[in-house]
């Protein structure tokens, strides 16, 4: 079984070696057809503290690293200031 991957935007990097990534899920409402945006926030392990707020990143599922953290940084897709 392959590990899950997600792509999202860093919304907070104030913790040491941890960042919060927001993943948007857009889907059509079952009855009305309007696009509904649902956001889920994941705590992600960032060993070198190299991500900044606004960066678009790919994260990958891993073993539990703490009570709330079971994802780690795979790659930085695009940086906000580059």
Buried (B, 14 or more C-beta within 10 A) or exposed (E): EEEEEBBBBBEEBEEEBBBBBEBEEEEEEEEEEEEEEEEEEBBBBBEEEEBBEEBBBBBBBBEEBEEEBBBBBBEBEEBEEE
